């Protein structure tokens, strides 16, 4: 398992690492992450544990203005 900041340089290389990747603070990076993945093998959780928590099981359903406290889990 790799825990990475979503704005890390070399995101595409990081996504190629073996195992599960967790991209933290992914809010403004959703478009970039979608392009780097090129498919739907990731989920996003916004405001985890808070009353406004949202879970997206497919990144194609995530709005571009997703909040700052968002994490992407990539298999």
N, C-alpha and C positions, 0 to 999 in steps of 0.2 A: 504494500500500500504506500502510495506517495501523496503527501499533502503539500500542495503548491499554491502560491499566490496566483490568482487568475491573470494578473498583468505581468507575469514572469516573461523575460525575454526567452526566446526559443520555445514558445508554447507548443508548437507542432512537434518538436523533438521530445518534449516532456510527455506529450500525449502518446508517444510511441513506446514509452517505457512499459515493461511488463507489469501486470497486476492492476489493481484498482487505483485510480487517481481521484483525489478530492481537491477541487479548485476553490479556494476561499475568496470571499469578497468579489464575486463574479458579476455583480450587477451591471456595470457599464461595459463589461467584456463579453456579454452574451453573443452578440453578432460575431465577434472575432472567434469565439470558441466554436460556434456553429460552423463557421467556415473551415476552421482547422480540423474539425471532426469529419465533416463531409458525410454525416449520417446520423441516425438516431440512437446511438448506443450510450446515451447519457440521460440523467435526470437532474432536476434542479429543485432545491428547497429554499424558499425565501422566508426570512424571519422565523427560523426554526425555534419551536418552544414558546413562541409569543402568540397572543390572541389572533393576530392577522396572518398566521402561518399559511403558506401556499406551497403545494407540492405539484410539480410538473413532471410527469413521467416521460415526456418527450420534449426535447428542446425546441422543436418546431412550434410548440404551443406557447412558448414563453414570450411575453411582450418585451419590446425593446427597452421600456422604461422600468424594468424590474428593479427592486430596491437594492441598496448597498449590501445588506446582510443576506446575501444569497450564496449558496454553495452548490457547485456542480459535481456530481458523482459520475465518473466515467468508468465503465467496465472494459 
